Amino acid sequence: MPANLAGLPAISVPCGSVKEGGAELPIGFQMTAPHFREDLLLKTGFALGK
């Protein structure tokens, strides 16, 4: 993930699933924030996870 190389905070939140070939696969929503703004990710991730 490019966020790791740049040292940016990032999070992946589960947001659903899709059926593919008879199997149900999870879908994740990935977000990246500016340096030192983990608070934005946590608030947004919590709101999306409801």
C-alpha positions, 0 to 999 in steps of 0.5 A: 500500500502506498500509504505505508511507504509515505508514512501516512495513516490509513484504514480499511473498513469492511463495507459489504460483500459480493457474490462471485462464482458461488462464493461471498467475498468481502469488500473493504473501503480504504481511506488515507489521511494526512500526516498526524490526522488519525483522528479523522480516520477513526471518526470516519471509520466508526461512522461507516461501520455503523 
